[in-house]
């Protein structure tokens, strides 16, 4: 059985992180539209923005390490 090298591990970790954050963003956006309380709407909207920011950071790291 082939052992994973450092690049394979980083590839898997970064891709998984992006997928997870994209799911979070979708959930936060959904809940920001679903709830009626303005404070909760703003909170979920802020969560979605933060999640998109994390996606951008992860993608920057992916480019930095030349992960395809």
C-alpha positions as CSV (number, residue, x, y, z in Angstrom):
1,X,0.0,0.0,0.0
2,X,1.3,3.4,-1.0
3,X,2.0,5.9,1.8
4,X,0.8,9.4,1.3
5,X,3.4,12.1,1.1
6,X,3.3,15.6,2.5
7,X,1.8,17.1,-0.7
8,X,-1.0,14.5,-0.8
9,X,-1.9,15.2,2.9
10,X,-1.9,18.9,2.3
11,X,-4.0,18.5,-0.8
12,X,-6.6,16.5,1.1
13,X,-6.6,18.8,4.1
14,X,-7.0,22.0,2.1
15,X,-9.7,20.6,-0.3
16,X,-11.7,19.2,2.7
17,X,-11.4,22.5,4.5
18,X,-12.7,24.4,1.4
19,X,-15.6,22.0,1.0
20,X,-16.5,22.3,4.7
21,X,-16.4,26.1,4.6
22,X,-18.6,26.2,1.5
23,X,-21.2,24.0,3.2
24,X,-21.0,26.4,6.2
25,X,-21.5,29.4,4.0
26,X,-24.5,27.8,2.4
27,X,-26.0,27.0,5.8
28,X,-25.4,30.4,7.2
29,X,-26.9,32.1,4.1
30,X,-29.9,29.8,4.3
31,X,-30.5,30.6,8.0
32,X,-29.9,34.3,7.5
33,X,-32.8,34.3,5.0
34,X,-35.0,31.9,7.1
35,X,-35.0,33.6,10.6
36,X,-37.1,36.6,11.3
37,X,-35.2,38.1,14.1
38,X,-33.0,41.0,12.7
39,X,-30.2,40.3,15.2
40,X,-30.0,36.6,14.2
41,X,-30.2,37.6,10.5
42,X,-27.3,39.9,10.9
43,X,-25.4,37.3,13.0
44,X,-25.8,34.6,10.3
45,X,-24.9,37.1,7.6
46,X,-21.7,37.9,9.5
47,X,-21.0,34.1,9.9
48,X,-21.4,33.7,6.1
49,X,-19.0,36.6,5.4
50,X,-16.4,35.2,7.8
51,X,-16.7,31.8,6.2
52,X,-16.2,33.3,2.7
53,X,-13.1,35.0,4.1
54,X,-11.7,31.7,5.4
55,X,-12.3,30.2,2.0
56,X,-10.3,33.0,0.4
57,X,-7.5,32.4,2.9
58,X,-7.5,28.7,2.3
59,X,-7.4,29.2,-1.5
60,X,-4.5,31.6,-1.1
61,X,-2.6,28.9,0.8
62,X,-3.5,26.3,-1.9
63,X,-2.0,28.6,-4.5
64,X,1.0,29.3,-2.3
65,X,1.8,25.5,-2.1
66,X,0.8,24.9,-5.7
67,X,-1.9,22.4,-4.9
68,X,-4.1,21.5,-7.8
